[in-house]
Amino acid sequence: MKFLKTVKKNGPLLAMVFPGVAFFILFNYIPMFGLLIAFKNFNFARGIIGSKWAGLNNFKFLVMSGDAFLILRNTILYALFSLIVVKIIEIFLAIMYDSLSGSKLNRFNQTVSILPHFLSWVVVAYFGQALLDSERGLFNQILGTNIQWYSEPKYWPFILTSFQVWKVIGYGSIIYYSNIRGIDSELYEAARIDGATWWQQVKYITIPLLQSIIIIMVIMGIGGILYSDFGLFYNVPRNSGALYSTTQTLDTYIYNGITLAGGSLGMSSAAGFFQSTVGFLLVIISNAIIKKVSPENAMF
């Protein structure tokens, strides 16, 4: 009876919440039943329940390769680059946009900042070969060389990180810029009256007040440390075997090992389960560390 009274009293609020709750139940929680596939020899005819158990056999292919260390090294290093260097560039650009507020160039700079996020794959899809072609490529023409880009692994960490920066900094910088615009302008006015320079305002006002959003973005980035941008790491190097030492990440290894080598749906599910579990644990651990050091900035 008490439950019905509560529902009746809060009916409008519950009606507003229902679509969101239903969405998460249907598309986030019910599909978790499919995690069983990672531990089964999945057979479409028998279904998830009827398929035979495989134990941890589906996880073996992740560690059976002699290149397991190399793959994890590439995946983690590229992720750390995105987590640290790219974040610094995004914050720097956001501060520059804010410095141009009121300027005629302000809207232009904000627009240009978003373009890399939308144009990056146009460059990859249509101009990648023109840029990196060994004979007529734009890079070789500019450098006056004849480098065989698709057979020289040593150049690819720079190439991939450059594309990675190009793709994400526009969108990422707008996130930080929107937070900077939410800072009380009176703080800056008071600082200028006290004689603070531009850098001092950034150091003692902007960056400290961005601390919460920076921590949230870093924790979210840590959660995806075993995921890489599959489109970038597969399409740009053309999945060239000669470049695997510097371009192969866990995502591309899983794709090659499962799709090309005729792997099973169970192996694919096991790989996804492994990545998600490690990501979840890293988020919990990193948040716990933040909570110990600075409780007010923890996510939960």
N, C-alpha and C positions, 0 to 999 in steps of 0.2 A: 504493500500500500504506500509506504513511504517513498519507494522507488517511483511509483506512478505519479505521485504528487510532485516529485522533483522533475520528472520528465515534462509534466504539464506546465510547471512553473517556468522551466527553461526551454520550452519548446522551440521558440524562434532561434535561440542561440544554437541549440542542438541541430536544427535544420540547416543552419549555415555551416556547421562543422561536418555534417554527414558526408557531403561529396568528397571532401579531402580525406576523411577517414576511410571511406569506401575505396578510394583510389589506392591508398597505401595497402589496404588489406588485399585487394584484388591483384595488384601488380608488384607488391614487395613481400608480403608475408605468405600468401598461398603458394607462390612459385618456389618458396624455400623447401617445399616438399620434394622438389626435383633434385635437391642435394644428394638424395639417395643414389642417383645415377652414378655419382663419383665412386661409389663402393660396389657397383654391380657390373656384370657383363650384360649391358643393356641390349634387349631384344625388342624391336618395335612390336612384334606380334604378341609377345607376352606382357608388354607394358612394364612399368616401373616395379610394381609389386611382384609380378610373376617372374621377372628376370633373376638369374642366379647371382648370388653374392660373389664378389671378387676380392673382398678384403681391401688391402692396400696395393693390389697389383696395378691398378690404373695410375698410381702415383709414381711407379718405378721409372717410367720413361723420363721423368723430370730430372732424375739424378743418374741415370744409366749412361748418359752421354759423357764422353771424356772432356767435352767443352763446357761442362756445367759451370765451372768456376768462371770461365771467360764470359759466358752468357750473363751470369749474375753480376759480374764486374761491370760489363757494359751497361746493363739495365740500371744499376744503382748509381753509377757515375753520371749518366745522362740525367737521371732523376734529380740527383743532388745539384747538378748545374742549373736545372730548371728551378729548383727549390731556393737556391741561394743567389746566383748571378742574375737570373731573369727577374726575380723579385726586386733586387736592388735597382735594376734598370727601370722597372715599372714604377717604383716609388719615385725615382729621380724624375722621370717624365711627368708624373702626376704633379710633383712640386713645380716643375717648369710651367705646366699648363696653368696652375694657380697663380704663378708669378705674372702671367700674361693676362690675367683677368682684367677686363675693361679695355683691353687693347683690341684693335681691329683684327689682329692676327689670332685672337683667342679662339673664335669659332672655327677658323681654318685649321688651327693646330689640333683642336679636339676632333675634327672630322678626319684629318690625316692620320691621327693616332689609331683610329678604328680600322682604317683601310687594310693594314697588314693582315688582320684577322680574316678578312673576306677575300683578299687577293692572293694569299699565300698559295692556295692549292691551284689557282689559275696559273701561277708561275710554275708550280711543280708539274702540273698536267700538260701544259702546252709549251713551256719554255725550258723545262729541265734539260731536255736533250740538246737544245740549242746552246744552253749555257755550258754544258759539260762535254759536248762532243769533242773527241780527241783531235780532230783535224780542223773543223770549221767553228768550233764552239766559241762563244763570246769570251769566256774566261781565258782560253788559250790565245785569242787574238789580243786581248788587253795585256796579258802578261808576256806575249811574244814567245810562248813555249809550245810544246807539243805533248803535253802531259796526258797519259792514258788514265783518265780519272777513274774509270770503272775497273781498273786492275791495280790501283795503288791505294791500299787501305789507309796509309798514314795521313792522307788528306781528309778523310771522311769525318773524323771527330769535329774538325772545324766547319766542314760543309753542313753537317747535320745540326750542329748547335746554332749555326747562322740561320738556317731555315726555322729552327725551333724558336729562336728569339723573334724572328720576323713574324711568325704566326701569332704569338701570344701576347706580346708586349702592348699592342694597341688596346685590346679588350681589358687586359689586366690593369693597365695604367688608369683606365676610366673608373675602375672599382675604387682605387685609392684616391683618385681625384674627387669622386663624389663624397668620400669621407672627409677630405680636406675642406670641401666647400661647406660641410656641416659644422666646422669649428667656429666658435663665436668670434666674430671679427673684432670685438672689443679687446680681446686678448692681444691681438696684433697691434691695435692702436695704442694700448697701454705700453707695450714693449717699445714701439717707435718713440713714444714720448720720453721713455727712460733712456733713449739713445741706442737701442739694440739694432745691430746691423741685420741685413737680410739673412745671413748665415746663422746668426744667433737666434733669430725668430724660428728658423727651420729646426735648429738643434734643440731648443728649449721649449718650443710650443708644438710645431707640426709633428715631428717624429714621435715625441712622447704620447701625443693624443692619437697617433695612428697605431700605437702599440697593440691595442686589442684586435683590430682587423688584421694586422700583420701576423699575430699569433694564430688567429683562426685560419688564415690562408696557409700558413706553414703547416699546421696540424693536418689540414685537409690534404696538403701536398704530400706529407709523410705517409698518410693512409694509402696513397696511390704510388708509392715508391717502386713497387714491383710491376707497375703498368707503364708502358711506353706508348707513344703516339704511333699506333700501328701503321696508319696511312703514310706517315713520314718515313719511318724506318724500313718499310717494305717497298713503297713505290719509288722513292727518290733513288735509292741505290739499285733499283730494279731487281732486288733479291739476288744480287750477284754473289756467287759462292766465293769469289776471290776477295770479297770485302767483308766476309763474315767476322773476321777477327776484330773489327771495329764497328760493324753495323748490326750484328746479330744481337737482338735483345730477347727477353723471355717471351714476349708476345709473338715475334716472328719465328722463334724456335718452335713454339707450340703449334703455330700455323703450319710450318713446314713439316714438323714431326707427325701431325695428325692428318691434315688435309692431303698433303702430297705423298705421305708414306702410307696412306690408307688406314689411319688410326680410327679408333672407335669414339662414339659419343661419350662413353664413360671416361676415356682419357681426357677429352676436352673438358668435361665437367670437373674432373679431378684437378686439372690445371687452374680452372677458374676458382675452384674451392680453395686451393692452396694460396693463390694470390689474394683472395678476399680475406682469408683467415689471417695471413701475415699482416695485411693492411689494417685490419681491425685491431690486432694486438698492438701494432705500432701507434695507432691513434690513442688507444687506452694508456699505453706507457707514456707517450709524449704529453698527453693531457695530465697524467698523474704528476709528472715532473713539473709542469707548469703550475699545477695546483700547489705544489710544495713551495715553489719559489715565489709565485705571484698569484694567489688564489683568485683575485678579482678578474684576472684575465683568462682563467680556465674556461673551456667550453661547457663543462658540466662537472 
